[in-house]
Amino acid sequence: MSILLAGGAGYIGSHTAVELIRAGYDVVIADNFDNSSPEVLRRIEQITGVRPKMYRTDVKNPDTLKTVFTENSIDVVIHFAGLKAVGESVEKPVKYYRNNIDTTLTLLEVMQETGCRRMVFSSSATIYGEEAPVPYTEDMGRGKCTNPYGWTKNMMEQILEDAAHADKEMSVVLLRYFNPIGADASGLIGEDPQGIPNNLMPYVSQVAVGKREKLTIFGKDYDTPDGTCRRDFIHVTDLAKGHVKAVEYAMKTTGTEVFNMGTGTPYSVLEIVKAFQDANALKIPYEFGPRRPGDLAECWADAAKAERILGWKAEKNLTDMCRDTWNWQKNNPDGYR
């Protein structure tokens, strides 16, 4: 069975490729390497013994995308393709709306032309909005997003729901990620942000490896136990295994279903820093800065639905996440470069 990973050379896509190969699937990747590296293909082969079939193309290009489908008889699409930096989306909203929504529409059009009717979509907890109470449950629906990146996820979910409603043979699985961190236990693949990291854990690890002088923690006066924001961090390998379960589900169902991909346990920024220090016997210098606009005090999942229906739950703990992050970073201080 062939699974297309659109945008599959990135952080979550590469780990999902590994887990799909381990589960016996044929993996095809389409990626323009805008936020990833061709080196990841060699690393995936080192880990699994299998090199995924690769098409270097922009997923928005219908002609080359159609070639991918016709040459491989794709059974399921996992849609990772898209821009994802929250700050950049505020500065360049038109770029984000054009890229992310065009990518989704092109995939849907080519899927319709080639008879592929199953998609797993890389969504985000940001679609719950700023007013939803924690923990987030799938029946809350979509709320008011705080940035254009979040709105693109919101809109793409709606587009996919409408497509599945119109085509009764179509299956769409929406996976709402919380905060993926960590790396494959091999240390061969991991998160490789371009420029200054937007997320906490890659910034912490870059401070640890000497690429950054210190960590800035934005806000220390939130209504949380230690005053810093709390988030639901999930190991990227657990998340990747969730995609395997979602593919299995998509193959035997129709319509649209939503699943949270989180652990259900929130950790504060200070708890993450302490856990990283303890797991790796390191010291992370940090300072406090002002709150960032749009940051929520708390955000975590109720992940019971995924366990009940998919038979999936996160297995790795915070120590695993911190240890595997550092194993990747110390062995790849400059990422894939």
Salt bridges, closest charged atoms under 4 A:
GLU19 OE2 - ARG22 NH1 2.82
GLU39 OE2 - ARG42 NH2 2.56
GLU39 OE2 - ARG43 NE 2.72
GLU45 OE1 - ARG51 NH1 3.24
ASP58 OD2 - LYS60 NZ 2.92
GLU88 OE2 - LYS92 NZ 3.89
GLU88 OE2 - LYS95 NZ 3.51
ASP102 OD2 - ARG98 NH1 3.36
GLU113 OE1 - LYS66 NZ 2.82
GLU157 OE1 - ARG142 NH1 2.97
GLU157 OE1 - ARG176 NH2 2.72
GLU161 OE2 - ARG142 NH1 2.99
ASP167 OD2 - ARG117 NE 2.86
GLU169 OE1 - ARG117 NH1 3.83
ASP184 OD1 - ARG22 NH1 3.81
ASP192 OD1 - ARG337 NH2 3.26
ASP221 OD1 - ARG291 NE 2.98
GLU257 OE2 - LYS305 NZ 2.58
ASP278 OD2 - LYS274 NZ 2.68
GLU287 OE1 - LYS214 NZ 2.97
ASP295 OD2 - ARG292 NE 2.91
GLU298 OE2 - ARG230 NH2 2.62
ASP320 OD1 - ARG323 NH1 3.59
ASP324 OD2 - HIS235 NE2 2.81
ASP334 OD1 - LYS211 NZ 3.69
